[in-house]
Amino acid sequence: MDEKRVLNPDSADKWEVQLRKGSLELAILAALWGGRLYGLEILRHLEGGSDLVVSEGTVYPLLTRLRTLGLVESEWVESDSGHPRKYYSLTAAGRERALEMGRTWARFAASLNHLLTPLNGAVKKEKP
């Protein structure tokens, strides 16, 4: 194998996008774990609690899918600002799914971290 060959930056970016997409459902369920939130609050929670910066165009279709699956429920609530807001909350099935996904994530992350142990020294040296 050619050691001079470098990973295409576009390929690395696509990998990170796929990683983020794959974890977004779990992140939304986790954001709703503490109680009901409206869409913008969910976006802020994701941005504030992680590196998941996502658009409304990504989150709202996922919330609709989660609602269709019975994992999330929604309700319109009148707001002091004059327009109603749609609040989302976990159903019992959604709470169970979040726990299941959390356990799966923990196992996966632990095993991957174990595999990455040999890289730890190299990664630390490359940090700016």
KAUR-V274490 format. One record per run of one state. SS is the DSSP state (h for helix, s for strand, l for the rest). FROM is the first residue (numbers start at 0). TO is the last residue. If there is no record, write none. Layout:
# KAUR-V274490
ss:from:to
SS:FROM:TO
SS:FROM:TO
This chain:
# KAUR-V274490
ss:from:to
l:0:7
h:8:33
l:34:35
s:36:37
h:38:48
l:49:54
h:55:67
l:68:70
s:71:76
l:77:83
s:84:89
l:90:90
h:91:125
l:126:127
